[in-house]
Amino acid sequence: MTTWPVPGSESAGVPGEGKPGSFWEDRGDRFHCGVDIYAPAMSEVLACETGEVIDVGIATSPEQVSYWDTTRYVLVKTRSNLYCRYAEFADILVHIGDRVLEGQVIGHIGTVIRAHLVDGCSPHYVQRLKQDGHVSMLHFEVYRLRPGYMRAYSGGNWFGDGRPEGLLDPGPYLRDAIHGIKNYDE
């Protein structure tokens, strides 16, 4: 089984194609590599399934983009041999090499957008996030292969042509988590 990662989310659903925060959403100059699950800052984030933490680091920072706050990410290799990237944490409670269990709290959602710095020159999707009050969220990605973060990738967005190698639509995985379904090989 898989577990929905944000029990405190505003909705237990995955944004549909073309909707704000959806997978491969066209953001004008970039594409969104995962899905965003909106929730209040400091909401708990749970591991969707058992696995091993293979990387942690900075997801966003004001050094990259002025209106971003500093957030972190956790990359977990799951028992089903997928790589789940949980991002935009205020804090993380796990370390590289830790085994995480399905349903274990691995961190807390951070505030990604510093709303007071968003203005009419900011990208349209960022202005929309500010307007809708969606400044804190879990950004969630799924890969078939361990992701290599290249220069064309930043803050959960892809600036190149075509998708990054191994990147999967996390929608089906998360929809299964909503219903407690397992449809992958162990």
Steps between C-alpha positions, in 0.01 A plus 500: 500500500597863472411786732378849410797722593321804647213416737458875568464594133224730381370217283588134470523521125747540217474812282362407157686559175554870431386604849729700731756269660434215257764276346674645195300823533620745235621804692602703198877463517509169693312180575400375846672168585260380768174583671440752776290403801395817679495498879574737786865555587632248754248231395647152539628316193486120508704250301269351235671164526793333671842579358844648557598867507766542234528879484397818680571861413375848416195508271446877471678807630496877455850470354340319203181711468433807716138413590586142611556414862759238595347152492644150499440168325525129582561235233382149594563180305185299569451127546335504156826637348359843427665823608269743680615858540314680779583871486432840652546400864553744785692224677586138441509231765704240310859464380675333207509126562196493729236236436155659501178314554176561315305762696805628691526878543803609296464877531272803500376715214674832455398837364634508145380838374593820681173670402615854584763469222259383229400780263373552146840404358491156665392202286123470460479168686682654800263797502211250495649307795522822700145602405363156597697495828698192393842600628568172684482155344659162452655468155506127411683329211539135398783354291566155356875572505698692758461861387805692391443867571633696207523870434165489317330405832423745779247505782290218355492655154658384173634766265605268216331320214341163575470343842794411724601136464290267713253767617151354552162663550448465878120529461423126472735421790335762723145407393579143607627637833167677555324166470769286666558304178828337402545437128876467465748217540696462823 
